[in-house]
């Protein structure tokens, strides 16, 4: 990736992806458990898919080495 220049930038971006995935999971998947009347299956499925996408992106970024 051209915009990631250092190992620290890659680590920070990876942490950011994992954190976003956790926040989306909490908002769309876990919060309806606490308030069942607010449960919508499309929001649940969409939130789970976006969570998985950010988790996979974080995993991919974590696995790559920075080419200087």
Secondary structure as GFF3:
##gff-version 3
##sequence-region A 1 68
A	DSSP	alpha_helix	7	25	.	.	.	ID=ss1
A	DSSP	pi_helix	26	30	.	.	.	ID=ss2
A	DSSP	alpha_helix	31	34	.	.	.	ID=ss3
A	DSSP	three_ten_helix	36	38	.	.	.	ID=ss4
A	DSSP	alpha_helix	41	63	.	.	.	ID=ss5
###
